[in-house]
Amino acid sequence: MILFLGSPYTKIMRMMVKHATRKRALGWAKESKRRFYSTMTTAPNAWKDNKSSQILLSPPLVSLDVPEIWGANSNHYDPSSGPKRSDVQLATIIDGKSIAEEIRLRIASEVQRMKEYMGKVPGLAVILVGQRKDSQTYVRNKIKACEEVGIKSVMAELPNCCAEEDIIAALLKFNEDPSVHGILVQLPLPEHFDEEKILNVLSLEKDVDGFHPVNMGNLSMRGREPLFVPCTPKGCLELLIRSGVEIVGKKAVVIGRSNLVGLPMSLLLQRHHATVSIVHACTKNPEQITREADIVVTAAGVPNLVRGNWLKPGAVVIDVGTCPIEDPSSEYGYRLVGDVCYEEALRIASAVTPVPGGVGPMTIAMLLCNTLDSAKRVYGFA
């Protein structure tokens, strides 16, 4: 029997197929949801039980991967149903400084255990090019942090007028040094250098900053585990987890799309099953998009960009921005502020990181953690 397009029989058959497909999809969705929550409740606990030397609370990314099966039904957003903070209770301040200190103590303990058991310690090499005051300060803080936890550190300091080949030669030397387990090129480099060319020389196995294209690619792909996650996003994620913030299924907005923070932060949140939007300089209605977010991570580098009316009542705010502004009353003539108007956010958000004392200390702690992980991998030390 031949059924012509548009005949009643054809329409009936289409309706039957559509109904059967929808029924199967709903069944898959329910099973996927059951398996997902089963995975989320059992896998992390099993992982913790097997990791007596665990330092961070965030589990391996591949342990979070679940089948991507969409249900046929969906819940539409109703603006009137959103939470409203009628009280005047101020937001909880997420103390990155104290959390980072706790992590560093655990790292120091692991480094000491490695030294006693194997007679070896992790090693970090830093390459600093030029005379930028902020870069010099960052490197000085990283070297000091290494000393405090027992990690060996070496530095190659090159003038602004050096040749590109000099930087590459320093990188190649550290690549071949078995006592160096992590290499950090302090960014940004002076403008006349080809940053991409230089970073491509860096050994993948020692890329503790996590910026190698292979590390970034593995971060973006389900079923893959990068050797290293970039330090600042990794620190932000750890702050969320340690603060008891629910990430799965929540709306997250990342403000800024840099390779250093914005891009890897959005990928990391996505791997933890948040629904992620990225707001950048070309975004239309950034306030409206941000106001829908349960979690806001901002890394735009624009002081006080995010005002109180950008935030959804009860949102969690992670402020990565560090912006110096003039302040004659300050000892140094300036003070540091973030991307978020802190005083306004305190009255709207449920939790917020301060600047300074929020994300900054966590970035250094994650650098130390990545260096320790690299040394453990090389020595087969568990």
C-alpha positions, 0 to 999 in steps of 0.5 A, spaced: 500 500 500 502 506 498 501 512 502 501 519 499 504 525 503 498 529 506 494 523 507 490 521 513 494 514 514 501 518 513 498 523 519 496 517 523 503 514 522 507 520 524 503 521 530 504 514 532 512 515 531 512 521 535 508 518 541 513 512 541 519 517 540 517 521 546 515 515 550 522 513 549 525 519 550 522 520 557 524 513 559 531 515 557 531 521 561 528 518 567 533 513 567 539 518 566 536 522 572 536 516 576 543 514 574 546 521 575 544 522 582 546 515 583 553 517 580 553 524 584 552 521 591 556 515 590 562 516 586 565 522 590 564 518 596 568 512 593 573 517 591 574 520 597 575 514 601 580 512 596 584 518 597 588 518 604 592 524 601 587 528 598 588 535 598 582 538 594 575 537 595 574 537 587 574 530 584 577 528 578 573 531 572 572 524 568 568 522 575 563 527 573 561 525 566 554 522 565 550 520 559 547 526 555 540 525 554 535 530 554 528 529 556 522 531 552 519 536 557 522 542 560 521 547 565 520 554 563 523 560 567 518 564 571 521 571 573 516 572 579 518 565 582 525 567 583 527 568 590 527 575 593 531 577 599 526 582 603 531 581 609 537 586 610 542 580 612 549 581 609 552 576 605 557 571 607 564 573 606 568 567 602 574 567 606 579 565 600 585 567 605 583 562 610 581 556 605 588 557 601 592 557 608 588 550 610 590 547 603 597 550 603 598 546 610 596 540 607 601 541 601 606 542 606 605 536 609 605 532 603 611 535 601 614 533 607 612 526 606 615 525 599 621 528 602 622 523 608 619 517 603 623 518 597 628 524 599 625 528 593 621 534 593 617 538 587 620 543 583 617 549 580 621 554 575 619 561 574 621 565 568 620 573 568 621 577 563 621 585 563 620 590 569 613 590 570 612 591 578 605 587 578 609 581 575 615 582 579 610 582 585 606 576 583 613 572 582 615 574 589 609 571 592 609 565 588 617 564 590 615 565 597 609 560 597 614 555 595 619 556 600 613 556 606 611 549 603 618 546 602 617 546 594 624 548 591 624 554 586 628 557 581 627 563 577 630 565 570 629 573 570 630 576 563 631 583 561 625 586 557 630 587 551 632 580 551 631 576 544 625 571 544 631 565 543 633 567 550 626 565 553 626 559 549 633 557 551 631 558 558 624 554 557 628 548 554 633 548 559 627 547 565 624 542 560 630 537 561 631 538 568 628 532 572 628 536 578 623 541 575 616 539 575 612 545 574 614 551 569 611 558 569 612 563 564 609 569 568 604 573 563 603 578 560 610 578 556 612 584 553 608 586 547 614 585 542 614 577 544 610 572 540 607 569 546 603 563 543 610 561 540 614 561 546 608 557 550 608 552 545 615 550 547 613 549 554 613 541 556 606 539 557 607 535 563 610 541 566 605 546 564 602 547 571 599 553 569 594 549 565 594 553 559 597 548 554 592 547 548 592 540 550 590 541 557 585 546 555 582 541 550 582 536 555 578 540 559 573 542 554 572 535 552 567 530 556 571 523 558 578 527 558 582 529 564 587 535 563 594 534 566 593 541 570 587 545 570 588 553 570 590 555 577 585 561 578 579 557 575 581 551 579 581 556 585 574 559 584 571 552 583 574 549 590 572 556 593 565 554 591 565 547 593 568 548 600 563 554 601 557 548 600 555 552 594 550 547 589 553 547 582 549 541 579 543 544 574 544 551 577 545 557 572 552 560 572 554 567 568 562 568 567 563 575 566 570 575 561 572 570 556 580 571 557 584 564 556 587 565 563 580 565 567 574 566 563 574 561 558 577 555 562 572 557 568 566 557 563 569 550 561 570 547 568 563 550 571 560 546 565 564 540 567 560 540 574 554 540 570 552 548 571 548 551 565 553 556 563 553 563 560 559 568 558 558 575 558 563 579 555 564 586 552 560 585 546 554 582 550 547 586 549 544 586 556 549 584 560 545 586 566 539 582 564 543 576 563 547 576 569 541 577 573 538 570 572 545 567 575 545 563 581 553 563 581 557 569 578 564 569 576 567 575 574 574 576 571 573 583 566 578 587 570 573 593 570 573 596 577 565 596 580 563 593 573 558 589 577 553 593 581 547 591 585 542 591 580 546 586 576 545 580 581 539 576 583 537 576 590 541 570 593 546 569 588 553 567 589 559 571 587 566 570 585 570 576 584 576 575 580 578 582 578 583 586 581 584 593 580 588 598 583 584 605 584 587 612 587 586 613 594 590 618 597 588 616 604 591 609 603 599 608 605 601 606 597 596 612 594 592 606 591 587 600 594 585 594 590 578 593 588 574 588 584 569 587 578 564 587 583 561 593 587 562 590 594 558 594 598 552 593 594 553 585 593 553 584 600 546 586 601 544 582 595 548 576 594 548 570 599 555 569 599 561 573 596 569 573 595 572 580 598 578 583 594 583 582 596 583 576 600 578 572 596 581 569 589 588 571 589 591 567 595 587 561 592 591 562 585 597 561 588 595 555 592 593 551 586 599 553 583 603 549 589 598 544 588 599 543 581 606 542 582 605 537 587 601 533 583 606 533 577 612 531 582 607 525 584 606 523 577 613 523 575 615 519 581 609 515 582 608 517 589 601 516 592 
